[in-house]
């Protein structure tokens, strides 16, 4: 298991490649907020060409959100905030595949 974090900058989607790993995302938070405008920031994750809204952040009311998301496929993370970046935190762990049947049976 290894710690994982990323800063997704404004206007630049971030691609995550997962080969034999599972990515768990636990938190998303806004970067440095210089001007606290009354705006909502939508956080999207694209999986298999399908874009999903996974959270809405707000500089004054909701600067962070807690998740329990797990991904086994490559993803792309993006947001619509023009005034800063969004930080995501979690961890990666190897993906284990069990053979057919219960592993302790002969």
N, C-alpha and C positions, 0 to 999 in steps of 0.2 A: 504494500500500500504506500502511495506517495502523495504528498500534498500537491494540490493543483490550484493555480489562480491565474487570472487573465484580466487585462485591462482592454476593454473594447472601446476604441476611440470613435469619435463622432464621424459618421459617414464612411466608416471602414468596417465591413463585416469581418468577423473572426472565424476562421475554419478550424475545426478540431478533428484530427484524424485518429481513429481508434482502430487498431489492428487486432490485438488480442487482449483488449482491456475493456473495463467498464468504467465510465466516468460518472461520478456522483457529484451533483451540484447542490450545495446547501445554502448559499447566500448570494444575493446580488445587492450592490449598493452603489449609490452615486459617487462619482469622484468629487474633487473640489468644486464647491458651488460658490462662484464669485457673485453672481446676481441671482437672488432667490425670486425668480419670476413665478407667477402662478400658472404653471404649465405641467401637463402630465407627460411622462416619458414611458413609452411602450417598449418592452423588452420582448424580442422575438427569437425563437429557435426554429431553424429549418432542418427537417429530417426527411430524407427521401423526396426532396423537392416540394414538401408541404410545409408552409410557414405557419407556426403556432405562436399565439400570444401567450407568454408564460408569466407576465407580470406587468404591473403599472406602478411606476415610481413617481414621487412628487418631492421637489426640493424642500418644501415647508412641512408637509404632512406625513410623507412616507419615503424617507431617503434610503431605506433598505427593506428587503423582503427575504423571508426565510423559506427555503425549499427542501424537498426530499425527492429530487429528480435523479433518475438513473438512465444512462444511454449506453447502448452497445454498438450503435452505428455512428458513422461520421455525422457531425452536426455543423451548423453555421449559426453564429450568434450575432444579432444586430439590435440596434435601438434607433429611436428617432430624435434623440436629444442633440441639438445643434450647439449647445454651450458647454459641453464637457464629455467625460467618458464614464462608462459603467464598469465596475469591478465585480467579478464573479469568483467565488471560492468553493472548493470542494476537494475531492481526492480521486485518484485513479487506482484501480486494483486489477490484477490479472483476471481474465475471464476463464473460469474453470468449466470444463465439459465433463459430465459424468458419463461413464460407459453405460450401456444398457443394463438395467437392473440395479438393485441396491449394491453399493460397493463392498459390503461385508459378506455377501453370500458367495459361496464357492461355485 
